[in-house]
Amino acid sequence: MRNKATPSVIALFLLIFILSACSTFAPESTATPTASFTPVATNTSLPTPTPVLPTATPIPAPERAKYTLNTTIDYDAHTVTVDETILYPNHTGNQLNTLVIAIVPNLWTDSFSLKSISIDGVPTTTYTLNGQRLDIALASFFKAEQVMTINIQYTLSLPFAEQEDPSASRPRIYGYTKRQLNLTNWYPFVVPHINGEWVLHEPWYYGEHLVYDSADYEVNLKFADPATAPIVAASGVPEPQDGFIRYTITSARTFALAASRDFQVSSLMVGDVTVSSYYFPFSEQGGQAALQASAEAVSVYSSRYGAYPHKTLSLVMGDFNDGMEYSAFFYLSRDFYSLYDGTPANYLTFVAVHETAHQWWFEQVGNDQAQQPWLDESLATYSERVYYENIHPDLIGWWWAYRIDFYKPQGFVDIPIYDGQGFRPYTNSAYFQGAHFLEELRERIGDEAFFAFVQDYLAQSRGKIVTSNDFFRILSTHTSTDYSDIVRQYFQNIY
């Protein structure tokens, strides 16, 4: 939301009442390809963000930050224009005189163009932008539990994904290919403030370096040429408006978006959750198989861990050989579709359920993915085993041999990404040794205690950023069995 000239209180309440009356759009739930949501008007503008009361007014701070992104995409020119408003509550427990905002697109030369920044309606120039880090010096102290409105206007010139910018430390799923446009980590966001420090790590050439607070998102999306608008996969629930589509998602770590004129779409319902698979026509068999596996995984994990938190889940075939999880959204590598053999004993299946598991271990329970990546990657990898034992129990032995032990994993589980000594040694430690640790822990304390712990870990940690200490603290309340020898075997630090 963005400050404007202060309206009367009556007008403000009328505007809030009108906006709250918007109906919710129910996505298609059939298993057949669906059409894109094409805007119906060509001359309308994106909505003006709802004005907010000045921060001096004693209004309760919201539970989470709120991001509103009025976004126009020129699909063929590969450009994006954004008017972004961040309603940011100071829940750090400290008064702040600076803000740190991550702007990942600035890792690519000439990709990010900043037009203006304002704080509570007042333009500011007291900032520095170096690489992915934007530091804003505040004119006065931002007290604990106060609310700030940050408005940032900018444009993105998307890089061609097959010619990655060498100035970036590693390639990212951001930009466009001949068939697809991808917006990931594409908007400025306030990084977490933990133990008195802003947390923004340096990029690395494998693993993930970003850490995210949970936030609420409203993305109002239009295309420069509505008549040729592509099919869109996105993190939030779509609500067609007059000339644009509004996507909303609450308590989410990220908002990601993929668009293509070539997408085919199939959907399945899991309870009240719409799981949708976006794939290219030449990979229909794989697209349907990934959909089936992900839908099954949502059902299994909801039963074994706790409820899936959103109303949609989009799985997207990447026009590249990489995959990644985002909120209510993930990519799967193009090659996994090409190698799909018609059975569940293949990479497409176990990676699909791995990325689905990140909707619990990353999305609901956050962690520092650079310093303690095992907290989400070990659990997501072991969740593959949980999927197979429930859906394809005859393949558990195959999974251990083919997925985990083929690479002869070794090393400590709790390594930072920077200490992995390469992609394979890193995944051997954080992913595969992590799966062995969880299997041995489960065998030692028993299924009842193990799953009671996992469910409690999710319940206590939902919406938070946790540490290894939190993991073992909660674990200790669910068993009196000694497992210290297992910890010493797999961890370089004893928690």
C-alpha positions as CSV (number, residue, x, y, z in Angstrom):
1,M,0.0,0.0,0.0
2,R,1.2,3.5,-0.8
3,N,0.6,6.8,1.0
4,K,-1.1,9.6,-0.9
5,A,-2.6,12.9,0.2
6,T,-4.4,12.0,3.5
7,P,-8.1,11.2,2.8
8,S,-10.9,11.6,5.3
9,V,-11.4,8.8,7.7
10,I,-14.9,8.1,6.3
11,A,-13.5,7.8,2.7
12,L,-10.8,5.5,3.9
13,F,-13.2,3.2,5.6
14,L,-15.5,3.1,2.5
15,L,-12.5,2.2,0.3
16,I,-11.4,-0.6,2.7
17,F,-15.0,-1.9,2.7
18,I,-15.2,-1.9,-1.1
19,L,-11.9,-3.7,-1.5
20,S,-12.8,-6.3,1.1
21,A,-15.9,-7.2,-0.9
22,C,-14.0,-8.8,-3.8
23,S,-15.0,-12.4,-4.5
24,T,-12.5,-15.3,-4.7
25,F,-11.9,-17.0,-8.0
26,A,-12.0,-20.8,-7.9
27,P,-9.4,-22.3,-10.2
28,E,-10.2,-25.0,-12.7
29,S,-10.1,-28.5,-11.1
30,T,-10.4,-30.7,-14.1
31,A,-7.6,-33.0,-15.3
32,T,-7.7,-31.6,-18.8
33,P,-5.7,-28.7,-20.2
34,T,-7.1,-25.4,-19.2
35,A,-6.9,-22.0,-21.0
36,S,-5.0,-19.0,-19.8
37,F,-6.7,-16.2,-17.9
38,T,-6.8,-13.4,-20.6
39,P,-7.6,-9.9,-19.5
40,V,-10.8,-8.7,-20.9
41,A,-10.0,-5.0,-21.4
42,T,-7.1,-3.2,-23.0
43,N,-7.4,0.3,-21.6
44,T,-7.7,-0.2,-17.9
45,S,-4.9,0.5,-15.4
46,L,-3.7,-1.5,-12.5
47,P,-5.4,-0.5,-9.2
48,T,-4.0,2.2,-7.1
49,P,-2.8,0.7,-3.8
50,T,-5.1,1.3,-0.9
51,P,-3.9,4.3,1.1
52,V,-2.8,3.7,4.7
53,L,-3.0,5.8,7.7
54,P,0.2,7.6,8.7
55,T,2.5,5.6,10.9
56,A,2.0,8.0,13.7
57,T,-1.6,6.8,14.0
58,P,-1.8,4.0,16.7
59,I,-3.0,1.1,14.6
60,P,-2.0,-2.4,15.5
61,A,1.0,-3.8,13.5
62,P,-0.1,-6.6,11.2
63,E,1.3,-10.1,11.9
64,R,3.4,-10.1,8.7
65,A,4.7,-7.8,6.0
66,K,2.4,-7.2,3.0
67,Y,3.7,-6.9,-0.5
68,T,1.5,-5.3,-3.2
69,L,3.0,-5.5,-6.7
70,N,1.3,-3.7,-9.6
71,T,3.0,-5.4,-12.5
72,T,2.9,-5.0,-16.2
73,I,4.8,-7.6,-18.4
74,D,5.8,-7.0,-22.0
75,Y,6.2,-10.7,-22.9
76,D,7.8,-10.2,-26.2
77,A,10.1,-7.4,-25.1
78,H,11.1,-9.3,-22.0
79,T,10.5,-6.3,-19.7
80,V,8.6,-5.9,-16.5
81,T,7.4,-2.6,-15.0
82,V,6.5,-2.7,-11.2
83,D,5.0,-0.3,-8.7
84,E,5.7,-2.1,-5.4
85,T,4.4,-1.2,-2.0
86,I,5.7,-2.9,1.2
87,L,3.7,-2.5,4.4
88,Y,6.5,-3.5,6.9
89,P,5.8,-4.0,10.6
90,N,8.8,-3.8,12.9
91,H,8.6,-7.1,14.9
92,T,12.4,-7.2,15.4
93,G,12.1,-6.0,19.1
94,N,14.5,-3.2,18.3
95,Q,14.3,0.4,17.0
96,L,15.9,0.6,13.6
97,N,17.7,3.3,11.8
98,T,18.4,1.3,8.6
99,L,16.6,-1.1,6.4
100,V,18.2,-3.8,4.2
101,I,16.3,-4.9,1.1
102,A,17.4,-7.7,-1.2
103,I,17.2,-6.9,-4.9
104,V,18.4,-10.1,-6.6
105,P,17.8,-9.0,-10.2
106,N,20.6,-6.4,-9.7
107,L,23.1,-9.4,-9.9
108,W,22.6,-9.2,-13.6
109,T,24.1,-6.2,-15.4
110,D,21.4,-3.7,-16.6
111,S,18.5,-6.0,-15.5
112,F,17.2,-3.8,-12.6
113,S,16.5,-0.1,-13.1
114,L,15.4,1.7,-10.0
115,K,13.0,4.7,-10.6
116,S,12.1,5.9,-7.1
117,I,11.9,5.0,-3.4
118,S,9.7,6.6,-0.8
119,I,9.2,5.9,2.9
120,D,5.8,6.7,4.3
121,G,5.0,8.8,1.2
122,V,8.3,10.9,1.4
123,P,10.8,10.3,-1.4
124,T,14.3,9.3,-0.2
125,T,17.7,9.3,-1.8
126,T,19.6,8.2,1.3
127,Y,20.3,4.7,0.1
128,T,23.1,2.6,-1.5
129,L,22.6,-0.3,-3.9
130,N,25.5,-2.7,-4.2
131,G,24.9,-6.0,-6.0
132,Q,21.9,-7.6,-4.5
133,R,21.9,-5.4,-1.3
134,L,19.9,-2.1,-0.9
135,D,20.7,-0.2,2.3
136,I,18.3,2.6,3.2
137,A,19.2,5.1,5.9
138,L,16.1,6.2,7.8
139,A,15.4,9.8,8.6
140,S,14.3,8.8,12.2
141,F,14.3,5.7,14.3
142,F,11.7,3.1,13.3
143,K,10.4,1.9,16.7
144,A,9.5,-1.6,17.5
145,E,5.9,-2.6,16.5
146,Q,5.5,0.5,14.3
147,V,4.5,0.1,10.7
148,M,6.3,1.5,7.7
149,T,5.1,1.9,4.1
150,I,7.9,1.5,1.5
151,N,7.2,2.3,-2.2
152,I,9.6,1.2,-4.9
153,Q,9.1,1.8,-8.6
154,Y,11.4,-0.1,-11.0
155,T,11.7,-1.9,-14.3
156,L,13.2,-5.2,-15.1
157,S,15.0,-6.1,-18.4
158,L,15.1,-9.9,-18.2
159,P,18.2,-11.8,-19.2
160,F,18.2,-14.6,-21.7
161,A,18.5,-17.7,-19.5
162,E,20.8,-19.5,-22.0
163,Q,23.4,-16.7,-21.8
164,E,23.7,-16.1,-18.0
165,D,25.4,-13.0,-16.8
166,P,29.0,-13.9,-15.8
167,S,28.8,-11.2,-13.1
168,A,26.4,-13.3,-11.1
169,S,28.0,-15.9,-8.8
170,R,25.8,-18.7,-10.2
171,P,23.0,-19.0,-12.8
172,R,19.5,-18.3,-11.4
173,I,16.1,-19.3,-12.6
174,Y,15.3,-15.8,-13.6
175,G,14.7,-14.4,-17.1
176,Y,13.4,-16.0,-20.3
177,T,14.0,-18.7,-22.8
178,K,12.6,-19.3,-26.3
179,R,9.5,-20.8,-24.7
180,Q,9.2,-19.4,-21.2
181,L,9.4,-16.3,-19.0
182,N,10.4,-16.8,-15.4
183,L,10.1,-14.4,-12.5
184,T,11.8,-15.7,-9.4
185,N,13.2,-13.5,-6.6
186,W,12.2,-10.7,-8.9
187,Y,11.0,-8.1,-6.5
188,P,12.8,-6.2,-3.7
189,F,12.0,-7.7,-0.2
190,V,13.0,-6.8,3.3
191,V,15.4,-9.4,4.5
192,P,15.0,-11.0,8.0
193,H,16.4,-9.3,11.0
194,I,17.7,-11.9,13.4
195,N,19.7,-11.4,16.6
196,G,20.3,-7.7,15.8
197,E,21.6,-8.4,12.2
198,W,20.1,-8.2,8.8
199,V,20.4,-11.6,7.1
200,L,21.5,-11.4,3.5
201,H,24.2,-13.9,2.5
202,E,26.4,-13.8,-0.6
203,P,25.3,-15.9,-3.6
204,W,27.0,-19.2,-4.2
205,Y,27.3,-21.4,-7.2
206,Y,25.1,-24.2,-5.7
207,G,22.5,-24.3,-2.9
208,E,20.4,-21.4,-1.9
209,H,21.7,-18.3,-0.2
210,L,18.5,-16.3,0.5
211,V,16.5,-16.3,3.8
212,Y,12.9,-15.2,3.8
213,D,10.4,-14.0,6.4
214,S,6.8,-15.1,5.8
215,A,4.7,-12.3,4.2
216,D,1.4,-11.7,2.5
217,Y,1.3,-11.0,-1.3
218,E,-1.0,-9.3,-3.7
219,V,0.2,-9.3,-7.3
220,N,-1.9,-7.4,-9.8
221,L,-0.8,-8.6,-13.2
222,K,-1.5,-7.3,-16.7
223,F,0.2,-7.8,-20.0
224,A,1.2,-5.1,-22.4
225,D,-0.7,-6.9,-25.2
226,P,-3.7,-8.7,-23.6
227,A,-4.7,-10.2,-26.9
228,T,-1.5,-12.4,-26.9
229,A,-1.2,-12.9,-23.2
230,P,0.5,-16.2,-22.3
231,I,-0.7,-18.9,-19.8
232,V,0.5,-18.0,-16.3
233,A,1.6,-20.3,-13.4
234,A,1.9,-18.4,-10.2
235,S,2.2,-18.8,-6.4
236,G,-1.2,-17.3,-5.5
237,V,-4.9,-17.8,-6.1
238,P,-5.9,-16.0,-9.4
239,E,-8.9,-13.6,-9.3
240,P,-9.7,-12.1,-12.8
241,Q,-10.5,-8.4,-12.5
242,D,-11.4,-5.8,-15.1
243,G,-8.3,-5.8,-17.3
244,F,-5.9,-7.6,-15.1
245,I,-5.6,-10.7,-12.8
246,R,-5.0,-10.4,-9.1
247,Y,-3.0,-13.2,-7.4
248,T,-3.1,-13.4,-3.6
249,I,-1.3,-15.7,-1.1
250,T,-0.8,-15.3,2.6
251,S,1.9,-16.4,5.0
252,A,4.3,-17.2,2.1
253,R,8.0,-17.0,1.8
254,T,8.1,-16.0,-1.9
255,F,6.0,-15.2,-4.9
256,A,7.1,-16.8,-8.2
257,L,5.6,-16.7,-11.7
258,A,6.2,-18.5,-15.0
259,A,4.5,-17.6,-18.3
260,S,4.4,-19.3,-21.7
261,R,2.2,-19.4,-24.8
262,D,3.1,-23.1,-25.1
263,F,2.0,-24.3,-21.7
264,Q,-0.5,-27.2,-21.4
265,V,-2.2,-27.4,-18.0
266,S,-3.7,-30.3,-16.1
267,S,-5.1,-30.1,-12.6
268,L,-6.2,-32.5,-9.8
269,M,-8.0,-31.7,-6.5
270,V,-6.6,-32.9,-3.2
271,G,-9.3,-32.0,-0.8
272,D,-9.8,-28.3,-1.4
273,V,-6.3,-27.8,-2.9
274,T,-5.9,-27.4,-6.7
275,V,-2.7,-29.0,-7.8
276,S,-1.8,-27.9,-11.4
277,S,0.9,-29.2,-13.8
278,Y,2.3,-26.8,-16.5
279,Y,4.2,-28.5,-19.2
280,F,5.1,-28.3,-22.9
281,P,3.1,-30.4,-25.5
282,F,6.0,-32.7,-26.2
283,S,6.1,-33.8,-22.5
284,E,2.4,-34.6,-21.8
285,Q,3.2,-38.0,-20.3
286,G,5.7,-36.6,-17.9
287,G,3.5,-33.6,-17.1
288,Q,0.6,-35.9,-16.1
289,A,3.0,-38.2,-14.1
290,A,4.5,-35.3,-12.2
291,L,1.0,-34.0,-11.4
292,Q,-0.1,-37.4,-10.1
293,A,3.0,-37.8,-7.9
294,S,2.8,-34.3,-6.5
295,A,-1.0,-34.7,-5.7
296,E,-0.2,-38.0,-4.0
297,A,2.6,-36.3,-2.0
298,V,0.3,-33.5,-0.8
299,S,-2.1,-36.1,0.5
300,V,0.6,-38.1,2.2
301,Y,2.5,-35.2,3.8
302,S,-0.8,-33.6,5.0
303,S,-1.6,-36.8,6.8
304,R,1.9,-37.5,8.2
305,Y,3.1,-33.9,8.9
306,G,0.2,-31.4,9.0
307,A,-2.1,-29.6,6.5
308,Y,-0.9,-28.1,3.3
309,P,-1.2,-24.3,3.9
310,H,-2.5,-22.9,0.5
311,K,-5.3,-23.4,-1.9
312,T,-3.2,-24.0,-5.0
313,L,0.1,-25.7,-5.9
314,S,1.7,-25.1,-9.3
315,L,4.4,-27.4,-10.7
316,V,6.1,-26.1,-13.8
317,M,8.3,-27.8,-16.4
318,G,11.3,-25.5,-16.7
319,D,12.7,-24.8,-20.1
320,F,16.1,-25.4,-18.6
321,N,17.9,-28.1,-16.6
322,D,17.3,-26.9,-13.0
323,G,14.6,-27.1,-10.4
324,M,13.7,-25.0,-7.4
325,E,11.0,-24.6,-4.8
326,Y,9.0,-21.4,-4.1
327,S,5.8,-20.8,-2.3
328,A,2.9,-22.9,-3.7
329,F,5.1,-23.3,-6.8
330,F,8.1,-25.2,-8.0
331,Y,10.1,-26.0,-11.1
332,L,11.2,-29.4,-12.4
333,S,14.1,-29.9,-14.7
334,R,13.4,-30.3,-18.4
335,D,15.6,-33.4,-18.6
336,F,13.5,-35.3,-16.0
337,Y,10.5,-35.1,-18.3
338,S,12.6,-36.4,-21.2
339,L,13.9,-39.3,-19.2
340,Y,10.5,-40.3,-17.7
341,D,10.0,-44.0,-18.4
342,G,6.3,-44.4,-17.5
343,T,7.0,-45.8,-14.0
344,P,7.3,-44.2,-10.6
345,A,10.9,-45.5,-10.4
346,N,12.6,-42.4,-11.9
347,Y,14.0,-39.0,-11.3
348,L,10.8,-37.1,-12.3
349,T,8.8,-38.8,-9.6
350,F,11.1,-38.5,-6.7
351,V,12.2,-35.0,-7.5
352,A,8.5,-33.9,-7.9
353,V,7.7,-35.3,-4.4
354,H,10.9,-33.7,-3.0
355,E,9.9,-30.3,-4.3
356,T,6.4,-30.8,-3.0
357,A,7.9,-31.6,0.4
358,H,9.5,-28.2,0.4
359,Q,6.0,-26.8,0.9
360,W,6.4,-28.0,4.5
361,W,10.2,-27.8,4.9
362,F,11.0,-24.3,3.5
363,E,7.6,-22.8,3.0
364,Q,6.0,-23.5,6.4
365,V,9.2,-24.0,8.4
366,G,11.8,-21.6,7.3
367,N,15.6,-21.8,7.9
368,D,18.8,-20.2,7.0
369,Q,19.4,-22.0,3.7
370,A,23.0,-20.8,3.4
371,Q,24.3,-21.6,6.9
372,Q,22.0,-24.6,7.9
373,P,20.6,-26.0,4.6
374,W,20.2,-29.5,6.1
375,L,17.1,-28.3,8.0
376,D,15.0,-28.2,4.8
377,E,17.0,-30.4,2.4
378,S,17.4,-33.4,4.7
379,L,13.7,-33.4,5.5
380,A,12.6,-32.9,1.9
381,T,14.9,-35.7,0.8
382,Y,13.7,-38.1,3.5
383,S,10.1,-37.1,2.6
384,E,10.7,-38.9,-0.7
385,R,11.1,-42.1,1.4
386,V,7.9,-41.3,3.2
387,Y,6.1,-40.9,-0.1
388,Y,7.3,-44.2,-1.4
389,E,6.5,-46.1,1.7
390,N,2.9,-44.9,1.5
391,I,2.3,-45.0,-2.3
392,H,4.9,-47.5,-3.7
393,P,6.2,-49.5,-0.8
394,D,7.8,-52.1,-3.1
395,L,10.2,-49.3,-4.4
396,I,11.7,-48.3,-1.0
397,G,14.8,-50.5,-1.6
398,W,15.2,-49.2,-5.1
399,W,15.0,-45.6,-3.8
400,W,17.7,-46.1,-1.2
401,A,20.0,-47.8,-3.7
402,Y,19.4,-45.5,-6.8
403,R,18.6,-42.1,-5.2
404,I,20.8,-42.1,-2.1
405,D,23.5,-44.7,-1.9
406,F,24.5,-44.7,-5.6
407,Y,26.7,-41.7,-4.8
408,K,28.3,-43.2,-1.7
409,P,27.4,-40.2,0.5
410,Q,29.7,-39.1,3.3
411,G,30.4,-36.0,5.3
412,F,28.7,-34.1,8.0
413,V,25.0,-33.1,7.5
414,D,25.2,-29.6,9.0
415,I,27.6,-27.9,6.6
416,P,26.9,-24.4,5.2
417,I,26.6,-24.2,1.4
418,Y,30.0,-22.5,1.3
419,D,31.8,-25.5,2.9
420,G,30.3,-28.1,0.5
421,Q,33.4,-28.3,-1.7
422,G,31.2,-28.7,-4.8
423,F,27.7,-29.5,-5.7
424,R,28.0,-33.3,-5.4
425,P,29.8,-33.3,-2.0
426,Y,27.3,-30.8,-0.8
427,T,24.3,-32.8,-1.8
428,N,25.9,-36.0,-0.5
429,S,26.2,-34.4,2.9
430,A,23.1,-32.1,3.4
431,Y,20.6,-34.2,1.3
432,F,21.7,-37.9,1.4
433,Q,23.6,-38.2,4.7
434,G,20.7,-36.2,6.1
435,A,18.3,-38.9,4.9
436,H,20.4,-41.6,6.5
437,F,20.4,-39.6,9.8
438,L,16.6,-39.3,9.8
439,E,16.2,-43.0,9.0
440,E,18.5,-44.1,11.8
441,L,16.8,-41.6,14.2
442,R,13.4,-43.0,13.3
443,E,14.6,-46.6,13.8
444,R,16.1,-45.7,17.2
445,I,13.1,-43.8,18.7
446,G,10.3,-45.6,16.8
447,D,7.7,-44.5,14.4
448,E,5.3,-43.2,16.9
449,A,7.8,-40.8,18.6
450,F,9.4,-39.9,15.2
451,F,6.2,-38.7,13.6
452,A,4.9,-37.1,16.8
453,F,8.1,-35.1,16.8
454,V,7.8,-34.1,13.1
455,Q,4.2,-33.0,13.6
456,D,5.2,-30.9,16.7
457,Y,8.2,-29.5,14.9
458,L,5.9,-28.2,12.1
459,A,3.3,-26.9,14.6
460,Q,5.8,-25.0,16.7
461,S,7.9,-23.7,13.8
462,R,5.2,-22.8,11.2
463,G,5.8,-19.3,9.9
464,K,9.1,-19.0,11.7
465,I,12.8,-19.2,10.8
466,V,14.3,-22.1,12.9
467,T,17.8,-23.3,13.7
468,S,19.3,-26.7,14.4
469,N,19.0,-25.9,18.1
470,D,15.2,-25.7,17.6
471,F,15.1,-29.0,15.8
472,F,16.9,-30.9,18.6
473,R,15.2,-29.0,21.4
474,I,11.8,-30.1,20.1
475,L,13.0,-33.6,19.4
476,S,14.2,-34.0,23.0
477,T,10.7,-33.5,24.3
478,H,9.4,-36.6,22.3
479,T,11.8,-39.3,23.4
480,S,13.9,-40.4,26.3
481,T,15.9,-42.8,24.1
482,D,19.6,-41.9,23.8
483,Y,20.4,-41.0,20.2
484,S,23.6,-39.0,21.0
485,D,25.8,-41.4,19.1
486,I,23.8,-40.9,15.9
487,V,24.2,-37.1,16.3
488,R,28.0,-37.5,16.8
489,Q,28.2,-39.6,13.7
490,Y,26.4,-37.2,11.4
491,F,27.0,-33.7,12.8
492,Q,30.1,-31.7,13.1
493,N,28.4,-29.5,15.8
494,I,26.5,-31.0,18.8
495,Y,23.2,-29.3,19.4
